[in-house]
């Protein structure tokens, strides 16, 4: 089981200037985060944190492959992802998330990136995710075509509304 503790960054321990942190996340990470959208994958995360006194500018690069279900056949498929984001973190009295500025309690001084990384991964997944042509589950594809053909043979699309018949006659009389 992956420990999400390694994704908690002690901001007070970072040196002034550029800090680079890298993480390789596998199925254990997705199991530990316990969210429903993505449950498996192999993702590399690079965090570049620029510290200037108590202001931290974070550039996050996420790249890899996640396993999601195909929109057509519902089988698992590998979906490549890549994403970049940027946000600012500063110390404050109470933790909050306003716009692109995160406020971390100065007493604690720890930025938990585990959920932020997951959100970035999910946002990088395209809205439509389907297998490459010919890679979908054949049984499911045939059943889908069968049901689509049965639905279209009900006559819904082939019937022309009577109100449009007069317009159709004008179209062909020219």
Backbone as ProteinMPNN parsed JSONL, in Angstrom:
{"seq_chain_A": "XXXXXXXXXXXXXXXXXXXXXXXXXXXXXXXXXXXXXXXXXXXXXXXXXXXXXXXXXXXXXXXXXXXXXXXXXXXXXXXXXXXXXXXXXXXXXXXXXXXXXXXXXXXXXXXXXXXXXXXXXXXXXXXXXXXXXXXXXXXXXXXXXXXXXXXXXXXXXXXXXXXXXXXXXXXXXX", "coords_chain_A": {"N_chain_A": [[0.845, -1.185, 0.0], [0.557, 2.173, -0.843], [2.011, 4.975, 0.715], [0.624, 7.994, 1.396], [1.911, 9.947, 2.672], [4.397, 10.621, 1.668], [3.8, 12.458, -0.242], [3.301, 14.764, 1.015], [4.482, 17.918, 1.517], [6.974, 19.532, 3.262], [7.016, 22.739, 3.595], [8.509, 24.602, 4.993], [10.979, 23.434, 5.178], [12.091, 23.672, 2.696], [14.612, 25.048, 0.58], [15.646, 28.443, -0.171], [14.874, 29.719, -3.4], [15.007, 27.593, -6.308], [13.399, 24.427, -6.093], [13.181, 21.028, -6.759], [11.006, 18.349, -6.998], [10.246, 14.934, -7.464], [7.943, 12.389, -8.308], [6.943, 9.021, -8.679], [4.076, 7.47, -9.465], [2.027, 4.685, -8.9], [-0.26, 1.888, -9.207], [-0.7, 1.506, -6.481], [-0.816, 4.089, -5.391], [-3.232, 5.074, -6.511], [-4.995, 3.313, -5.343], [-4.693, 3.989, -2.652], [-5.622, 6.608, -2.644], [-8.253, 6.242, -3.189], [-10.414, 6.994, -4.982], [-13.085, 7.181, -7.401], [-12.926, 7.66, -10.213], [-10.403, 7.059, -11.461], [-8.573, 4.138, -11.049], [-6.259, 2.785, -11.458], [-2.889, 3.027, -12.718], [0.121, 4.499, -14.127], [2.042, 6.989, -13.386], [4.067, 9.858, -13.736], [5.194, 12.516, -11.761], [6.286, 15.811, -11.642], [7.377, 18.334, -9.593], [8.118, 21.663, -9.493], [9.257, 23.918, -7.338], [9.401, 27.196, -6.523], [10.854, 29.049, -4.139], [10.358, 32.011, -2.367], [11.038, 33.706, 0.219], [8.279, 33.581, 2.066], [6.545, 32.859, 0.094], [5.507, 30.598, -2.312], [5.91, 29.395, -5.503], [4.45, 27.062, -7.493], [5.029, 24.764, -9.989], [3.498, 22.231, -11.675], [3.949, 19.207, -13.31], [2.411, 16.586, -14.897], [2.519, 13.35, -16.145], [1.871, 10.393, -17.968], [0.269, 7.165, -17.907], [-3.066, 6.184, -17.476], [-5.613, 3.915, -16.34], [-8.743, 3.623, -17.647], [-12.291, 3.189, -18.219], [-13.513, 2.197, -21.396], [-15.579, 4.225, -23.4], [-17.256, 3.059, -25.273], [-17.203, 0.121, -25.261], [-16.906, -0.486, -22.622], [-14.776, -1.898, -21.506], [-11.608, -2.005, -19.774], [-9.101, 0.399, -20.567], [-5.959, 1.749, -21.602], [-5.095, 5.069, -21.08], [-3.248, 7.649, -22.276], [-1.88, 10.472, -20.59], [-1.138, 13.949, -20.071], [-0.204, 16.893, -18.444], [0.006, 20.283, -17.355], [0.292, 22.563, -14.666], [-0.027, 25.53, -12.649], [0.394, 27.137, -9.578], [0.139, 29.197, -6.614], [1.465, 29.238, -3.34], [1.135, 30.279, -0.01], [2.004, 31.248, 3.348], [-0.31, 31.47, 6.065], [-2.88, 32.358, 8.49], [-5.181, 30.731, 8.528], [-6.059, 27.813, 6.689], [-6.838, 27.897, 3.221], [-8.357, 27.941, -0.069], [-8.219, 30.017, -2.494], [-8.853, 31.135, -5.685], [-5.928, 30.916, -7.522], [-4.261, 30.762, -5.392], [-3.075, 29.149, -2.635], [-3.491, 28.889, 0.814], [-1.519, 27.991, 3.459], [-1.384, 26.79, 6.735], [0.738, 28.469, 8.885], [1.814, 27.441, 11.208], [1.756, 24.647, 10.839], [2.858, 24.271, 8.212], [2.865, 22.467, 6.061], [2.273, 21.206, 2.875], [-0.128, 19.321, 1.415], [-0.04, 17.426, -1.309], [-1.264, 15.24, -2.401], [-4.057, 14.936, -3.135], [-4.305, 17.08, -4.9], [-2.647, 16.321, -7.004], [-4.046, 14.065, -7.902], [-6.428, 15.306, -8.793], [-5.372, 16.793, -10.909], [-4.566, 14.745, -12.607], [-7.047, 13.569, -13.262], [-8.275, 15.722, -14.569], [-6.728, 15.791, -16.833], [-7.565, 13.709, -18.38], [-9.132, 12.928, -21.401], [-12.439, 13.984, -22.453], [-13.89, 12.186, -24.003], [-13.137, 8.842, -24.151], [-11.979, 6.246, -25.903], [-11.198, 2.979, -27.211], [-8.58, 2.34, -29.632], [-9.383, 2.09, -33.145], [-10.803, -1.063, -33.842], [-9.928, -2.286, -31.521], [-11.763, -2.503, -29.502], [-13.948, -4.46, -27.377], [-15.182, -7.194, -29.017], [-17.605, -8.641, -28.694], [-19.206, -6.904, -27.188], [-19.278, -4.711, -28.929], [-20.644, -5.788, -31.164], [-23.13, -6.313, -29.962], [-23.908, -3.725, -29.277], [-24.143, -2.57, -31.834], [-26.196, -4.17, -32.807], [-28.325, -3.48, -31.092], [-28.496, -0.766, -31.688], [-29.221, -0.862, -34.389], [-31.715, -2.122, -34.183], [-33.087, -0.172, -32.791], [-33.075, 1.978, -34.587], [-34.587, 0.907, -36.61], [-37.143, 1.177, -35.807], [-38.443, 3.132, -37.076], [-38.439, 5.797, -36.495], [-36.647, 7.825, -37.477], [-36.904, 7.74, -40.263], [-39.455, 8.546, -41.004], [-41.197, 11.318, -42.293], [-42.232, 14.412, -41.173], [-45.476, 15.62, -41.751], [-45.839, 18.345, -42.082], [-43.544, 19.219, -43.264], [-43.579, 18.245, -45.8], [-44.567, 19.868, -47.882], [-42.516, 21.715, -48.178], [-40.48, 20.055, -49.069], [-41.419, 19.378, -51.612], [-41.141, 21.858, -52.897], [-38.377, 22.076, -52.944], [-37.587, 20.088, -54.772], [-38.821, 20.955, -57.076], [-37.439, 22.939, -58.317]], "CA_chain_A": [[0.0, 0.0, 0.0], [1.312, 3.419, -0.973], [1.805, 5.95, 1.771], [0.432, 9.339, 0.853], [2.763, 10.846, 3.453], [5.518, 11.084, 0.841], [3.315, 13.553, -1.087], [3.153, 15.948, 1.865], [5.722, 18.686, 1.382], [7.276, 20.456, 4.35], [7.423, 23.972, 2.926], [9.522, 25.285, 5.799], [12.271, 22.773, 4.97], [12.609, 23.962, 1.358], [15.601, 26.124, 0.517], [15.305, 29.588, -1.018], [15.143, 29.46, -4.816], [14.378, 26.471, -7.015], [13.367, 23.094, -5.501], [12.54, 20.085, -7.677], [10.59, 17.083, -6.393], [9.675, 14.032, -8.464], [7.247, 11.232, -7.764], [6.41, 8.025, -9.603], [2.872, 6.939, -8.84], [1.542, 3.465, -9.542], [-1.576, 1.426, -8.755], [-0.797, 1.682, -5.028], [-1.258, 5.463, -5.141], [-4.652, 5.194, -6.831], [-5.709, 2.537, -4.327], [-4.654, 4.752, -1.402], [-6.433, 7.823, -2.785], [-9.613, 5.682, -3.112], [-11.411, 7.747, -5.756], [-13.733, 6.281, -8.353], [-12.664, 7.937, -11.632], [-9.221, 6.32, -11.9], [-8.158, 3.222, -9.985], [-4.939, 2.226, -11.775], [-2.111, 3.837, -13.637], [1.553, 4.677, -13.934], [2.142, 8.422, -13.655], [5.237, 10.559, -13.206], [4.861, 13.885, -11.373], [7.429, 16.673, -11.343], [7.007, 19.596, -8.959], [9.17, 22.675, -9.379], [8.771, 24.878, -6.347], [10.272, 28.364, -6.399], [10.581, 29.669, -2.841], [10.81, 33.372, -2.158], [10.686, 33.958, 1.621], [7.136, 32.741, 2.455], [5.709, 32.662, -1.104], [5.966, 29.436, -3.073], [5.285, 29.233, -6.817], [4.541, 25.63, -7.795], [4.73, 24.287, -11.338], [3.275, 20.791, -11.607], [3.864, 18.5, -14.588], [1.924, 15.226, -14.713], [2.579, 12.632, -17.417], [1.855, 8.946, -17.803], [-0.843, 6.38, -18.441], [-4.042, 5.742, -16.489], [-6.559, 2.928, -16.856], [-10.137, 4.056, -17.547], [-13.149, 2.315, -19.023], [-13.828, 2.675, -22.745], [-16.947, 4.717, -23.492], [-18.061, 2.213, -26.158], [-17.343, -1.286, -24.872], [-16.791, -0.522, -21.161], [-13.569, -2.6, -21.065], [-10.521, -1.127, -19.364], [-8.164, 0.807, -21.61], [-4.905, 2.656, -21.151], [-5.259, 6.414, -21.622], [-2.099, 8.512, -21.988], [-2.227, 11.811, -20.11], [-0.067, 14.911, -19.818], [-0.824, 18.135, -17.999], [0.827, 21.23, -16.611], [-0.475, 23.563, -13.927], [0.784, 26.449, -11.848], [-0.341, 27.795, -8.503], [0.969, 29.858, -5.607], [1.18, 28.863, -1.958], [1.736, 31.195, 0.978], [1.637, 30.963, 4.73], [-1.37, 32.312, 6.627], [-3.44, 31.883, 9.756], [-6.121, 29.649, 8.259], [-5.904, 27.218, 5.365], [-7.923, 28.172, 2.272], [-8.036, 27.808, -1.49], [-8.852, 31.076, -3.268], [-8.279, 31.266, -7.023], [-4.717, 30.12, -7.697], [-3.424, 30.944, -4.205], [-3.4, 28.281, -1.507], [-2.932, 29.369, 2.07], [-1.178, 26.883, 4.34], [-1.164, 27.219, 8.105], [2.168, 28.683, 9.141], [2.214, 26.541, 12.296], [2.001, 23.314, 10.282], [3.814, 24.455, 7.13], [2.907, 21.293, 5.189], [1.371, 21.212, 1.716], [-0.497, 17.956, 1.019], [-0.275, 17.452, -2.758], [-1.821, 13.969, -2.876], [-5.327, 15.13, -3.827], [-4.061, 18.005, -6.02], [-2.098, 15.517, -8.096], [-5.153, 13.258, -8.43], [-7.301, 16.195, -9.561], [-4.679, 17.129, -12.151], [-4.629, 13.538, -13.439], [-8.421, 13.43, -13.77], [-8.514, 16.801, -15.528], [-5.958, 15.523, -18.054], [-8.229, 12.645, -19.146], [-10.076, 13.501, -22.375], [-13.852, 13.745, -22.167], [-14.242, 10.932, -24.679], [-12.012, 7.912, -24.194], [-12.35, 4.992, -26.569], [-10.09, 2.202, -27.758], [-8.22, 2.567, -31.034], [-10.263, 1.294, -34.007], [-10.553, -2.498, -33.872], [-9.44, -2.783, -30.228], [-12.876, -2.663, -28.566], [-14.479, -5.79, -27.131], [-16.008, -7.57, -30.168], [-18.941, -9.055, -28.263], [-19.939, -5.697, -26.801], [-19.47, -3.903, -30.134], [-21.734, -6.403, -31.94], [-24.384, -6.102, -29.226], [-24.225, -2.31, -29.41], [-24.62, -2.375, -33.208], [-27.491, -4.854, -32.899], [-29.324, -2.666, -30.414], [-28.634, 0.481, -32.431], [-29.971, -1.176, -35.607], [-33.094, -2.385, -33.774], [-33.683, 1.096, -32.395], [-33.293, 2.812, -35.766], [-35.594, 0.29, -37.473], [-38.461, 1.498, -35.28], [-39.064, 4.051, -38.02], [-38.444, 7.159, -35.975], [-35.903, 8.783, -38.291], [-37.269, 7.662, -41.674], [-40.732, 9.181, -41.239], [-41.097, 12.761, -42.469], [-43.369, 15.138, -40.641], [-46.344, 16.103, -42.83], [-45.684, 19.795, -42.246], [-42.362, 19.49, -44.091], [-43.794, 17.686, -47.133], [-44.72, 20.963, -48.841], [-41.17, 22.271, -48.425], [-39.724, 19.065, -49.852], [-41.886, 19.521, -52.982], [-40.54, 23.067, -53.426], [-36.963, 21.796, -53.126], [-37.405, 19.287, -55.972], [-39.444, 21.554, -58.251], [-36.511, 23.903, -58.924]], "C_chain_A": [[0.884, 1.24, 0.0], [0.998, 4.342, 0.199], [1.702, 7.332, 1.138], [1.265, 10.373, 1.597], [3.909, 11.408, 2.61], [5.121, 12.247, -0.064], [3.006, 14.81, -0.28], [4.492, 16.66, 1.905], [5.859, 19.661, 2.548], [7.854, 21.727, 3.736], [8.52, 24.708, 3.689], [10.919, 24.696, 5.568], [12.873, 23.067, 3.596], [13.584, 25.13, 1.409], [15.076, 27.27, -0.348], [15.665, 29.253, -2.463], [14.404, 28.233, -5.317], [14.518, 25.152, -6.249], [12.624, 22.181, -6.465], [12.262, 18.782, -6.939], [9.955, 16.235, -7.482], [9.084, 12.817, -7.77], [6.831, 10.309, -8.897], [5.259, 7.336, -8.886], [2.369, 5.742, -9.624], [0.162, 3.114, -8.979], [-1.774, 1.628, -7.255], [-1.29, 3.083, -4.663], [-2.761, 5.588, -5.372], [-5.517, 4.416, -5.842], [-5.778, 3.326, -3.016], [-5.539, 5.995, -1.473], [-7.919, 7.471, -2.788], [-10.676, 6.555, -3.775], [-11.914, 6.874, -6.892], [-13.339, 6.478, -9.814], [-11.504, 7.109, -12.183], [-8.762, 5.422, -10.757], [-6.804, 2.579, -10.243], [-4.206, 3.162, -12.723], [-0.639, 3.844, -13.284], [1.855, 6.115, -14.363], [3.4, 8.987, -13.002], [4.836, 12.015, -12.946], [6.151, 14.628, -11.058], [6.905, 17.988, -10.777], [8.235, 20.491, -8.909], [8.618, 23.755, -8.466], [9.81, 25.981, -6.193], [9.906, 29.063, -5.084], [11.191, 31.056, -2.8], [10.249, 33.808, -0.808], [9.507, 33.054, 2.013], [6.126, 32.582, 1.315], [6.34, 31.538, -1.916], [5.196, 29.361, -4.386], [5.535, 27.795, -7.245], [4.139, 25.387, -9.241], [4.646, 22.768, -11.26], [3.151, 20.231, -13.016], [3.503, 17.051, -14.291], [1.924, 14.548, -16.076], [2.596, 11.133, -17.146], [0.663, 8.304, -18.46], [-1.75, 5.99, -17.28], [-4.992, 4.752, -17.149], [-7.968, 3.429, -16.564], [-10.985, 3.111, -18.377], [-13.48, 2.998, -20.34], [-15.299, 3.099, -22.782], [-17.839, 3.828, -24.355], [-18.28, 0.815, -25.596], [-17.241, -1.508, -23.367], [-15.631, -1.362, -20.633], [-12.529, -1.572, -20.621], [-9.62, -0.821, -20.548], [-7.129, 1.742, -21.003], [-5.067, 3.99, -21.86], [-4.021, 7.24, -21.27], [-2.589, 9.898, -21.541], [-0.964, 12.653, -19.973], [-0.73, 16.231, -19.462], [0.189, 18.985, -17.242], [-0.089, 22.196, -15.875], [0.483, 24.394, -13.085], [-0.109, 27.071, -10.79], [0.649, 28.356, -7.494], [0.506, 29.433, -4.221], [1.841, 29.907, -1.063], [1.267, 30.794, 2.361], [0.567, 31.944, 5.189], [-1.877, 31.705, 7.911], [-4.362, 30.688, 9.563], [-5.897, 29.116, 6.854], [-7.103, 27.564, 4.499], [-7.407, 27.995, 0.854], [-8.824, 28.855, -2.256], [-8.102, 31.229, -4.581], [-7.067, 30.347, -7.172], [-3.761, 30.281, -6.52], [-3.937, 30.036, -3.096], [-2.742, 28.853, -0.263], [-2.76, 28.178, 2.999], [-0.89, 27.46, 5.719], [0.335, 27.332, 8.381], [2.68, 27.771, 10.252], [2.586, 25.166, 11.761], [3.041, 23.376, 9.168], [3.92, 23.307, 6.156], [1.851, 21.419, 4.098], [1.122, 19.769, 1.291], [-0.882, 17.991, -0.458], [-0.975, 16.201, -3.275], [-3.121, 14.158, -3.642], [-5.172, 16.078, -5.008], [-3.544, 17.248, -7.242], [-3.205, 14.683, -8.721], [-6.091, 14.115, -9.276], [-6.674, 16.551, -10.904], [-4.715, 15.952, -13.122], [-6.007, 13.408, -14.06], [-8.734, 14.515, -14.795], [-7.786, 16.584, -16.846], [-6.598, 14.433, -18.917], [-9.2, 13.286, -20.12], [-11.515, 13.15, -22.018], [-14.295, 12.421, -22.771], [-13.006, 10.052, -24.705], [-12.506, 6.577, -24.718], [-11.089, 4.3, -27.068], [-9.77, 2.659, -29.18], [-9.139, 1.699, -31.896], [-9.833, -0.173, -34.05], [-10.116, -3.091, -32.547], [-10.56, -2.976, -29.198], [-13.289, -4.124, -28.459], [-15.472, -6.136, -28.239], [-17.437, -7.909, -29.771], [-19.788, -7.827, -27.934], [-20.225, -4.816, -28.014], [-20.611, -4.457, -30.985], [-23.081, -6.166, -31.268], [-24.832, -4.651, -29.346], [-24.769, -2.001, -30.803], [-25.999, -2.998, -33.39], [-28.594, -4.008, -32.267], [-29.548, -1.33, -31.12], [-29.449, 0.261, -33.691], [-31.441, -1.41, -35.267], [-33.804, -1.086, -33.416], [-33.975, 1.972, -33.605], [-34.336, 2.215, -36.695], [-37.0, 0.515, -36.941], [-39.175, 2.522, -36.149], [-39.052, 5.486, -37.564], [-37.773, 8.158, -36.89], [-36.381, 8.819, -39.74], [-38.593, 8.338, -41.981], [-40.551, 10.684, -41.299], [-42.384, 13.39, -41.95], [-44.155, 15.737, -41.808], [-46.168, 17.59, -43.09], [-44.52, 20.134, -43.159], [-42.539, 18.983, -45.523], [-43.89, 18.78, -48.186], [-43.369, 21.588, -49.171], [-40.331, 21.351, -49.279], [-40.124, 19.159, -51.327], [-41.272, 20.766, -53.632], [-39.064, 22.839, -53.759], [-36.735, 21.052, -54.44], [-38.01, 19.914, -57.213], [-38.502, 22.539, -58.947], [-35.71, 23.332, -60.003]], "O_chain_A": [[1.845, 1.329, 0.763], [-0.154, 4.465, 0.615], [2.606, 7.769, 0.426], [1.32, 11.537, 1.2], [4.339, 12.543, 2.82], [5.984, 12.945, -0.596], [2.512, 15.798, -0.821], [5.509, 16.076, 2.28], [4.987, 20.495, 2.79], [9.036, 21.782, 3.398], [9.365, 25.366, 3.082], [11.923, 25.386, 5.745], [14.037, 22.748, 3.352], [13.407, 26.075, 2.178], [14.168, 27.081, -1.158], [16.661, 28.573, -2.713], [13.332, 27.881, -4.826], [15.612, 24.796, -5.81], [11.543, 22.531, -6.937], [13.157, 18.189, -6.337], [9.216, 16.745, -8.324], [9.629, 12.293, -6.8], [6.411, 10.772, -9.958], [5.44, 6.705, -7.845], [2.292, 5.775, -10.853], [-0.495, 3.946, -8.354], [-2.889, 1.893, -6.806], [-2.085, 3.244, -3.738], [-3.48, 6.137, -4.537], [-6.64, 4.819, -5.542], [-6.811, 3.327, -2.346], [-6.139, 6.389, -0.473], [-8.754, 8.302, -2.431], [-11.722, 6.821, -3.182], [-11.237, 5.929, -7.298], [-13.416, 5.526, -10.59], [-11.619, 6.521, -13.258], [-8.584, 5.884, -9.63], [-6.254, 1.907, -9.37], [-4.811, 3.971, -13.427], [-0.215, 3.272, -12.28], [1.914, 6.417, -15.555], [3.746, 8.639, -11.872], [4.221, 12.662, -13.793], [6.997, 14.142, -10.308], [6.093, 18.667, -11.404], [9.266, 20.118, -8.35], [7.634, 24.42, -8.79], [10.946, 25.734, -5.787], [8.806, 29.595, -4.932], [12.355, 31.262, -3.142], [9.097, 34.233, -0.722], [9.716, 31.868, 2.269], [4.977, 32.21, 1.552], [7.544, 31.532, -2.17], [3.968, 29.272, -4.384], [6.681, 27.359, -7.35], [3.044, 25.759, -9.664], [5.591, 22.101, -10.836], [2.352, 20.714, -13.818], [4.194, 16.371, -13.532], [1.398, 15.092, -17.048], [3.251, 10.664, -16.214], [0.113, 8.816, -19.435], [-1.284, 5.528, -16.238], [-5.154, 4.753, -18.369], [-8.347, 3.634, -15.411], [-10.454, 2.317, -19.154], [-13.697, 4.209, -20.395], [-16.161, 2.4, -22.25], [-19.059, 3.841, -24.189], [-19.42, 0.37, -25.468], [-17.471, -2.621, -22.893], [-15.508, -1.526, -19.419], [-12.566, -0.415, -21.041], [-9.402, -1.665, -21.417], [-7.393, 2.433, -20.019], [-5.164, 4.045, -23.086], [-3.77, 7.504, -20.094], [-3.581, 10.417, -22.053], [0.133, 12.129, -19.783], [-1.7, 16.64, -20.099], [1.097, 18.474, -16.585], [-1.126, 22.6, -16.401], [1.63, 24.017, -12.844], [-1.233, 27.482, -11.076], [1.837, 28.033, -7.518], [-0.69, 29.287, -3.965], [2.957, 30.356, -1.325], [0.267, 30.095, 2.521], [0.538, 33.098, 4.761], [-1.38, 30.676, 8.371], [-4.327, 29.741, 10.348], [-5.582, 29.875, 5.936], [-8.243, 27.535, 4.962], [-6.204, 27.91, 0.609], [-9.972, 28.615, -2.631], [-6.887, 31.425, -4.602], [-7.173, 29.137, -6.97], [-2.576, 29.97, -6.639], [-5.088, 30.143, -2.672], [-1.577, 29.252, -0.289], [-3.711, 27.452, 3.291], [-0.232, 28.492, 5.848], [1.096, 26.396, 8.135], [3.844, 27.372, 10.242], [3.592, 24.584, 12.165], [4.006, 22.612, 9.182], [4.94, 23.162, 5.483], [0.685, 21.702, 4.372], [2.042, 19.074, 0.86], [-1.932, 18.526, -0.816], [-1.254, 16.107, -4.47], [-3.273, 13.581, -4.719], [-5.844, 15.9, -6.025], [-3.96, 17.51, -8.37], [-3.296, 14.599, -9.946], [-6.504, 13.698, -10.358], [-7.366, 16.604, -11.921], [-4.879, 16.145, -14.327], [-6.125, 13.162, -15.261], [-9.399, 14.241, -15.794], [-8.185, 17.137, -17.871], [-6.208, 14.257, -20.071], [-10.019, 14.111, -19.713], [-11.774, 12.142, -21.362], [-14.99, 11.635, -22.128], [-11.958, 10.451, -25.211], [-13.313, 5.885, -24.097], [-10.062, 4.932, -27.313], [-10.597, 3.287, -29.842], [-9.627, 0.672, -31.424], [-8.662, -0.486, -34.266], [-9.948, -4.307, -32.457], [-10.326, -3.553, -28.136], [-13.007, -4.924, -29.35], [-16.489, -5.459, -28.394], [-18.38, -7.502, -30.449], [-20.942, -7.726, -28.352], [-21.305, -4.234, -28.112], [-21.448, -3.698, -31.473], [-24.065, -5.853, -31.94], [-26.024, -4.385, -29.501], [-25.741, -1.259, -30.942], [-26.866, -2.422, -34.047], [-29.669, -3.845, -32.844], [-30.669, -0.822, -31.146], [-30.283, 1.097, -34.04], [-32.321, -0.944, -35.991], [-34.988, -0.92, -33.706], [-35.008, 2.639, -33.65], [-34.921, 2.941, -37.497], [-37.965, 0.082, -37.57], [-40.372, 2.756, -35.982], [-39.64, 6.332, -38.238], [-38.295, 9.26, -37.065], [-36.265, 9.86, -40.386], [-38.836, 8.678, -43.138], [-39.849, 11.268, -40.474], [-43.485, 12.937, -42.265], [-43.571, 16.292, -42.738], [-46.336, 18.04, -44.223], [-44.495, 21.207, -43.763], [-41.704, 19.28, -46.378], [-43.343, 18.628, -49.278], [-43.113, 21.949, -50.32], [-39.556, 21.808, -50.119], [-39.27, 19.035, -52.204], [-40.918, 20.726, -54.81], [-38.566, 23.36, -54.757], [-35.78, 21.356, -55.155], [-37.737, 19.447, -58.319], [-38.769, 22.93, -60.083], [-34.891, 24.03, -60.6]]}, "name": "protein", "num_of_chains": 1, "seq": "XXXXXXXXXXXXXXXXXXXXXXXXXXXXXXXXXXXXXXXXXXXXXXXXXXXXXXXXXXXXXXXXXXXXXXXXXXXXXXXXXXXXXXXXXXXXXXXXXXXXXXXXXXXXXXXXXXXXXXXXXXXXXXXXXXXXXXXXXXXXXXXXXXXXXXXXXXXXXXXXXXXXXXXXXXXXXX"}
